[in-house]
Amino acid sequence: MMKSPNIVFILTDDLGISDLGCQGSTFYETPNLDRLAKEGMRFTNAYAACPVCSPTRASALTGKWPPRTGITDYINDQIGKLGGMKPGFPLLCPPAADKLSLSETTIAKRLQAAGYATGFVGKWHLGGEGTLPENHGFEFSIGGDGRGGNAHVGPTKLHNLEIAPGEWVMDRLTDKAIEFVAQSKDKPFLLWFTPYDPHTPLVGKPELVKKYEAKAAKLTAEFREEPPRKDRRTQTHAVYAAMLEDMDRNLGRLFATLPENTLVIFTSDNGGLSTSEGSPTSNAPYRAGKGWLYEGGIREPLLVKWPGVVKPNTINDSFAITCDFFPTFLDAAGVRPEKLDGVSLVPALKGKKLAPRPLFWHYPHYGNQGGGMAAAVRDGDWKLIEWFVIDRVELYNLKSDPGEQKNLATQEPGRVKALQAKLHAWQKSVDAKFPVKNPNPKSEAK
């Protein structure tokens, strides 16, 4: 019987579908992640469970769709209040949970009970004191607290970690991840590594910024209208590129320390930031980015390496979504599975295609990036988006129109009806909460 593998799960922050060389980027340089793809499997239909971070993070830890955890928006000061951050708009956001409940059974608790050492390093953003990683099954806990963002260079203070002036957060977090690996030699381990990169504020190491400024000087930044915003369509941002290369270099340092029998999964919490806060990246050929239910906001890189199980340099086009990681890790570790929203990806990792299934999203909030207040379903090549504020339905064939430019809703009323029925049944099954009409709207949604 094969020994239970070590498991390293890497969840980056705001990294987009096209932000790696192996994903098609010709501007960013990510040699270590490109090597990971060559040494393992790359999924082409992988998704985040939400277009913003906290719900996706909760989904990965619990194996549940975000509405089941109650975390349906990124955690912020107003998340528990009716109306959220847009009290004057036509619809009011429903309240959402402001922390990951201690009643949840996380993957860390399950694997810890099975004899795994459990370590968390990086961004948490699932609640503060009393509901930190160590309260959810991680015996080694560095960096994670209730904040959604953080400085990338010291001085700054993270949970159980001081960053001195001039020290880089990504460097120090990687040091701690390597430290956890080194101290976990006597039993299998789970490392949950969640870098703060490449989330804003955008700050890169000066020598790398200078390198990419020279590359960008030969390029032109291009944008496309995405009302009420503009969507970046080219990758030319030197600071963002510098952050990606430095993150890749640090991950290379971590990869070099991993034992042979280690399952490595790399992905992101939501799409790249393309319509707001400087719009540092482009998710082209996909539409929009973080905060939107278009493909640019939810489709993600997913790279998996597992020596002896995953055949190198392979591609799998099966659907995969965040809540699949929990059952995948249980399956890989030989731990008895339980009924979860996700499915194990292990059969796909062994070269099989997973059974067809629909994927769902529910985001009843106003996104900082211009999108939001919508729900969606993908079933086969077809994807339906149902907007709440503007009462509009969009239907796209992603095989012929991956950029979601041709709305086929009026031409395909039967398909719209069938997909809406599936979406509404799912929403009911997960007890999804909906926006409510604002009795005193002061302005139109923007």
Beta strands, then each sheet from edge to edge (+ up, - down):
strand 1: 6-12
strand 2: 41-47
strand 3: 91-92
strand 4: 117-122
strand 5: 140-142
strand 6: 156-158
strand 7: 161-163
strand 8: 189-194
strand 9: 223-226
strand 10: 229-232
strand 11: 262-268
strand 12: 303-305
strand 13: 314-321
strand 14: 359-366
strand 15: 372-379
strand 16: 382-387
strand 17: 392-397
strand 18: 436-437
sheet 1: 5+ 4+ 8+ 1+ 11+ 12- 2+ 13+
sheet 2: 3+ 18-
sheet 3: 6+ 7-
sheet 4: 9+ 10-
sheet 5: 14+ 15- 16+ 17-
end
